Amino acid sequence: MVDTTTYLLTQHNAAGPIIRPAEPMPHEIYGDDGDAAPLTRGRMIGGIISLFLLAATGIYLFLVL
């Protein structure tokens, strides 16, 4: 559904009307928290595992190719 209020107020702009959805977009609802969350033990273990997998993949590709 289109936000008709914004459309009607901007329909005579030189650049054209502004058309946007009436409902908020998903990125507006579920805002990106980024790294604002505290560092937990599980997050640290997950980071270490992901770094290990990334390094192992890089070493494997380096040795194979």
DSSP file (Angstrom, degrees, kcal/mol; ACC not computed):
  #  RESIDUE AA STRUCTURE BP1 BP2  ACC     N-H-->O    O-->H-N    N-H-->O    O-->H-N    TCO  KAPPA ALPHA  PHI   PSI    X-CA   Y-CA   Z-CA
    1    1 A M              0   0    0      0, 0.0    21,-2.3     0, 0.0    22,-0.4   0.000 360.0 360.0 360.0 140.9    0.0    0.0    0.0
    2    2 A V  B     -A   21   0A   0     19,-0.2     2,-1.2    20,-0.1     3,-0.1  -0.687 360.0-113.7 -94.5 142.3    1.3    3.5   -0.9
    3    3 A D     >  -     0   0    0     17,-2.8     4,-1.9    -2,-0.3    17,-0.3  -0.632  33.9-172.3 -73.3 100.1    1.4    6.3    1.6
    4    4 A T  H  > S+     0   0    0     -2,-1.2     4,-2.9     1,-0.2     5,-0.2   0.799  76.5  60.2 -71.3 -29.5   -1.2    8.6   -0.1
    5    5 A T  H  > S+     0   0    0      2,-0.2     4,-2.1     1,-0.2    -1,-0.2   0.954 109.5  41.8 -62.8 -49.3   -0.6   11.6    2.2
    6    6 A T  H  > S+     0   0    0      1,-0.2     4,-1.4     2,-0.2    12,-0.4   0.904 115.4  51.5 -64.2 -40.8    3.1   11.9    1.1
    7    7 A Y  H  X S+     0   0    0     -4,-1.9     4,-0.6     1,-0.2     3,-0.3   0.932 111.2  46.4 -62.2 -46.0    2.2   11.2   -2.5
    8    8 A L  H  < S+     0   0    0     -4,-2.9     3,-0.4     1,-0.2    -1,-0.2   0.856 112.6  50.2 -67.5 -34.7   -0.6   13.9   -2.6
    9    9 A L  H  < S+     0   0    0     -4,-2.1    -1,-0.2    -5,-0.2    -2,-0.2   0.765 121.5  33.4 -73.0 -24.6    1.7   16.5   -0.9
   10   10 A T  H >< S+     0   0    0     -4,-1.4     3,-1.5    -3,-0.3    -1,-0.2   0.268  83.2 105.9-115.1  11.1    4.6   15.9   -3.3
   11   11 A Q  T 3< S+     0   0    0     -4,-0.6    -1,-0.1    -3,-0.4    -2,-0.1   0.715  81.9  49.8 -69.6 -18.5    2.8   15.1   -6.6
   12   12 A H  T 3  S+     0   0    0     -4,-0.2    -1,-0.3    -3,-0.2    -2,-0.1   0.192  79.9 128.1-105.1  17.1    3.6   18.4   -8.1
   13   13 A N    X   -     0   0    0     -3,-1.5     3,-0.9     1,-0.1    -3,-0.0  -0.386  67.3-124.6 -67.9 150.6    7.3   18.5   -7.4
   14   14 A A  T 3  S+     0   0    0      1,-0.2    -1,-0.1     2,-0.1    -3,-0.0   0.836 113.1  48.9 -64.8 -32.3    9.6   19.1  -10.3
   15   15 A A  T 3  S-     0   0    0      1,-0.3    -1,-0.2     3,-0.0    -2,-0.0   0.503 123.1-101.4 -85.8  -4.0   11.5   15.9   -9.6
   16   16 A G    <   -     0   0    0     -3,-0.9    -1,-0.3    -6,-0.1    -4,-0.1  -0.288  51.3 -48.1 104.6 167.3    8.3   13.9   -9.3
   17   17 A P        -     0   0    0      0, 0.0     2,-0.7     0, 0.0    -6,-0.2  -0.299  50.6-116.9 -73.4 157.3    6.2   12.6   -6.5
   18   18 A I        -     0   0    0    -12,-0.4     2,-0.6   -11,-0.1    -8,-0.2  -0.858  31.5-169.5 -93.7 119.5    7.6   10.7   -3.5
   19   19 A I        +     0   0    0     -2,-0.7   -15,-0.1   -13,-0.1   -17,-0.0  -0.950  17.4 154.5-113.8 120.3    6.2    7.2   -3.4
   20   20 A R        -     0   0    0     -2,-0.6   -17,-2.8   -17,-0.3   -13,-0.1  -0.965  46.1 -92.7-141.7 157.5    6.8    5.2   -0.3
   21   21 A P  B     -A    2   0A   0      0, 0.0   -19,-0.2     0, 0.0     4,-0.1  -0.399  24.1-137.2 -71.8 148.4    5.1    2.3    1.4
   22   22 A A  S    S+     0   0    0    -21,-2.3   -20,-0.1     2,-0.1     3,-0.1   0.852  88.9  66.5 -72.4 -34.9    2.6    3.1    4.1
   23   23 A E  S    S-     0   0    0    -22,-0.4   -20,-0.1     1,-0.1     2,-0.0  -0.584 100.6 -98.6 -84.5 150.1    3.9    0.4    6.4
   24   24 A P        -     0   0    0      0, 0.0    -1,-0.1     0, 0.0    -2,-0.1  -0.372  40.9-110.0 -65.9 147.1    7.5    0.6    7.7
   25   25 A M    >>  -     0   0    0     -4,-0.1     4,-1.6     1,-0.1     3,-1.2  -0.348  29.1-108.0 -72.1 157.5   10.1   -1.3    5.9
   26   26 A P  H 3> S+     0   0    0      0, 0.0     4,-2.8     0, 0.0    -1,-0.1   0.863 119.6  55.2 -58.6 -36.9   11.7   -4.4    7.6
   27   27 A H  H 34 S+     0   0    0      1,-0.2     5,-0.3     2,-0.2    -2,-0.0   0.743 107.6  51.1 -70.5 -19.3   15.0   -2.6    8.2
   28   28 A E  H <4 S+     0   0    0     -3,-1.2     3,-0.4     3,-0.1    -1,-0.2   0.806 114.0  43.3 -81.0 -31.8   13.1    0.2   10.0
   29   29 A I  H  < S+     0   0    0     -4,-1.6     2,-1.0     1,-0.3    -2,-0.2   0.946 120.9  38.3 -76.3 -50.5   11.2   -2.3   12.2
   30   30 A Y  S  < S-     0   0    0     -4,-2.8    -1,-0.3    -5,-0.2     3,-0.1  -0.609  90.0-161.1-101.7  70.9   14.2   -4.5   13.1
   31   31 A G        -     0   0    0     -2,-1.0     2,-0.6    -3,-0.4    -3,-0.1  -0.103  27.1-100.5 -55.3 148.8   16.9   -1.9   13.4
   32   32 A D        -     0   0    0     -5,-0.3    -1,-0.1     1,-0.2    -5,-0.0  -0.607  30.3-168.3 -75.4 116.4   20.5   -3.0   13.1
   33   33 A D    >   -     0   0    0     -2,-0.6     3,-1.6     1,-0.2    -1,-0.2   0.739  20.2-174.2 -76.8 -22.3   21.9   -3.2   16.6
   34   34 A G  T 3   -     0   0    0      1,-0.2     3,-0.4     2,-0.1    -1,-0.2  -0.414  62.5 -27.5  65.7-135.6   25.4   -3.5   15.3
   35   35 A D  T 3  S+     0   0    0      1,-0.2    -1,-0.2    -2,-0.1     4,-0.1   0.026 105.3 109.6-101.4  25.5   28.0   -4.2   18.0
   36   36 A A    <   +     0   0    0     -3,-1.6    -1,-0.2     2,-0.1    -2,-0.1   0.736  55.3  94.0 -73.2 -21.5   26.0   -2.5   20.7
   37   37 A A  S    S-     0   0    0     -3,-0.4     3,-0.0     1,-0.1     2,-0.0  -0.440  88.3-103.8 -71.1 144.0   25.2   -5.9   22.4
   38   38 A P        -     0   0    0      0, 0.0     2,-0.6     0, 0.0    -1,-0.1  -0.315  37.2-101.0 -67.7 152.4   27.6   -6.9   25.1
   39   39 A L        -     0   0    0     -4,-0.1     2,-0.2    -3,-0.1    -4,-0.0  -0.629  46.4-171.2 -76.1 118.1   30.2   -9.5   24.4
   40   40 A T     >  -     0   0    0     -2,-0.6     4,-2.0     1,-0.1     5,-0.2  -0.586  36.8-107.4-105.7 170.7   29.1  -12.8   25.8
   41   41 A R  H  > S+     0   0    0      1,-0.2     4,-2.5     2,-0.2     5,-0.2   0.904 120.0  50.4 -64.6 -41.2   30.9  -16.1   26.2
   42   42 A G  H  > S+     0   0    0      1,-0.2     4,-2.5     2,-0.2    -1,-0.2   0.884 109.6  50.4 -64.8 -38.8   28.9  -17.7   23.4
   43   43 A R  H  > S+     0   0    0      2,-0.2     4,-2.1     1,-0.2    -1,-0.2   0.884 111.2  48.9 -66.4 -37.6   29.6  -14.8   21.0
   44   44 A M  H  X S+     0   0    0     -4,-2.0     4,-2.2     2,-0.2    -2,-0.2   0.919 112.0  47.9 -68.1 -43.4   33.3  -15.0   21.8
   45   45 A I  H  X S+     0   0    0     -4,-2.5     4,-2.5     1,-0.2    -2,-0.2   0.917 112.0  50.4 -63.5 -42.6   33.3  -18.8   21.2
   46   46 A G  H  X S+     0   0    0     -4,-2.5     4,-2.4     1,-0.2    -1,-0.2   0.886 110.0  50.5 -62.2 -38.8   31.4  -18.3   17.9
   47   47 A G  H  X S+     0   0    0     -4,-2.1     4,-2.2     2,-0.2    -1,-0.2   0.897 110.8  48.4 -65.6 -40.3   33.8  -15.7   16.8
   48   48 A I  H  X S+     0   0    0     -4,-2.2     4,-2.4     2,-0.2    -2,-0.2   0.916 112.3  48.9 -66.1 -42.7   36.8  -17.9   17.5
   49   49 A I  H  X S+     0   0    0     -4,-2.5     4,-2.5     1,-0.2    -2,-0.2   0.920 111.8  48.9 -63.3 -43.1   35.2  -20.9   15.6
   50   50 A S  H  X S+     0   0    0     -4,-2.4     4,-2.3     1,-0.2    -1,-0.2   0.893 111.3  49.4 -66.6 -38.1   34.4  -18.7   12.6
   51   51 A L  H  X S+     0   0    0     -4,-2.2     4,-2.6     2,-0.2    -1,-0.2   0.902 111.1  50.6 -64.8 -40.3   37.9  -17.3   12.5
   52   52 A F  H  X S+     0   0    0     -4,-2.4     4,-2.8     2,-0.2    -2,-0.2   0.931 111.6  47.2 -62.5 -45.3   39.3  -20.8   12.7
   53   53 A L  H  X S+     0   0    0     -4,-2.5     4,-2.3     2,-0.2    -2,-0.2   0.894 112.4  50.0 -64.0 -39.5   37.1  -22.0    9.8
   54   54 A L  H  X S+     0   0    0     -4,-2.3     4,-2.2     2,-0.2    -1,-0.2   0.923 113.4  45.4 -64.3 -44.1   38.0  -19.0    7.7
   55   55 A A  H  X S+     0   0    0     -4,-2.6     4,-2.6     2,-0.2     5,-0.2   0.911 112.6  50.8 -65.9 -41.8   41.7  -19.6    8.3
   56   56 A A  H  X S+     0   0    0     -4,-2.8     4,-2.5     1,-0.2    -2,-0.2   0.896 110.8  48.9 -63.7 -40.0   41.4  -23.3    7.6
   57   57 A T  H  X S+     0   0    0     -4,-2.3     4,-2.6     2,-0.2     5,-0.2   0.917 111.9  49.3 -65.4 -42.4   39.6  -22.6    4.4
   58   58 A G  H  X S+     0   0    0     -4,-2.2     4,-2.1     2,-0.2    -2,-0.2   0.907 112.7  46.3 -62.9 -42.4   42.2  -20.1    3.3
   59   59 A I  H  X S+     0   0    0     -4,-2.6     4,-2.4     2,-0.2     5,-0.2   0.910 112.5  51.0 -67.1 -41.3   45.1  -22.5    4.1
   60   60 A Y  H  X S+     0   0    0     -4,-2.5     4,-2.4    -5,-0.2     5,-0.3   0.946 112.3  45.5 -60.6 -48.9   43.3  -25.3    2.3
   61   61 A L  H  X S+     0   0    0     -4,-2.6     4,-2.3     1,-0.2    -1,-0.2   0.874 112.1  52.6 -63.7 -37.0   42.8  -23.2   -0.8
   62   62 A F  H  < S+     0   0    0     -4,-2.1    -1,-0.2    -5,-0.2    -2,-0.2   0.911 113.9  42.4 -64.8 -42.3   46.4  -22.0   -0.7
   63   63 A L  H  < S+     0   0    0     -4,-2.4    -2,-0.2     2,-0.2    -1,-0.2   0.842 117.5  45.4 -74.6 -33.6   47.7  -25.5   -0.5
   64   64 A V  H  <        0   0    0     -4,-2.4    -2,-0.2    -5,-0.2    -3,-0.2   0.900 360.0 360.0 -78.1 -41.3   45.4  -27.0   -3.1
   65   65 A L     <        0   0    0     -4,-2.3    -1,-0.2    -5,-0.3    -2,-0.2   0.455 360.0 360.0 -90.7 360.0   45.7  -24.3   -5.7
